[in-house]
């Protein structure tokens, strides 16, 4: 248990350092991509790479699909289980444990509210995210054109005017 | 040659089975079961449903908000993904998979109307979208 915590801690620290360096930032994409993840998640928004959030956050997101940021994104049981497994097994911390039944319901986790996201975008004023060519911070691909392939390197960024 | 013809006929039959007309027929049975006085679907009622505006989280929303004011044009999700046109005349893939149709009715009726749509509404909607030329 303790070892696992240290390991997770190290992973988090290393990903933060990675983000701060600003170059070569890459979220590893699993070799085997879930088709259901790509098509289901990707029909409403970019299919966000599983490595962008820890396992617990994905569990919380998958537990709340009937009210997914104000929208009904409910799935049939089989598809839901496949996507959940793909996300948690390939999550930032590879934490595959289900959320305990006693866990208090919290607001749906947002990628844009993680510490690393804020740090990586600290130089980007909020007005840039509201630009017509961007829309919101959820639209990774507006600036990171290969974000769907897990590529977030600074040299690949071009911000719409 | 004979075998090819047969295969093609079979393929056509399977494709037709899942098309808008068959899905409308399915909703017709359901609508009749729900309401014995049900007569037929109406493209006009479907049109009204498509453009009906409802207040949601302080905003007026309708099917047309995401699916475009002109159902022959592509739409866009609030999270910036393109949506194929709804009119079957320009998008032959529309309403060819009953499970997909039902999935999106389940989600989007809840999102816009905060309830599930009735079989009559679904049939009206498909009738409207397959009547557009």
HADDOCK unambig.tbl for C-alpha pairs under 7 A between the chains (distance, minus, plus):
assign (segid A and resid 43 and name CA) (segid B and resid 81 and name CA) 6.72 0.50 0.50
assign (segid A and resid 44 and name CA) (segid B and resid 77 and name CA) 5.80 0.50 0.50
assign (segid A and resid 44 and name CA) (segid B and resid 79 and name CA) 6.10 0.50 0.50
assign (segid A and resid 44 and name CA) (segid B and resid 81 and name CA) 5.66 0.50 0.50
assign (segid A and resid 45 and name CA) (segid B and resid 79 and name CA) 5.02 0.50 0.50
assign (segid A and resid 45 and name CA) (segid B and resid 80 and name CA) 6.31 0.50 0.50
assign (segid A and resid 45 and name CA) (segid B and resid 81 and name CA) 5.60 0.50 0.50
assign (segid A and resid 71 and name CA) (segid B and resid 111 and name CA) 5.75 0.50 0.50
assign (segid A and resid 72 and name CA) (segid B and resid 107 and name CA) 4.89 0.50 0.50
assign (segid A and resid 72 and name CA) (segid B and resid 110 and name CA) 6.68 0.50 0.50
assign (segid A and resid 72 and name CA) (segid B and resid 111 and name CA) 6.14 0.50 0.50
assign (segid A and resid 73 and name CA) (segid B and resid 107 and name CA) 6.22 0.50 0.50
assign (segid A and resid 74 and name CA) (segid B and resid 107 and name CA) 6.93 0.50 0.50
assign (segid A and resid 139 and name CA) (segid B and resid 79 and name CA) 6.91 0.50 0.50
assign (segid A and resid 139 and name CA) (segid B and resid 80 and name CA) 6.92 0.50 0.50
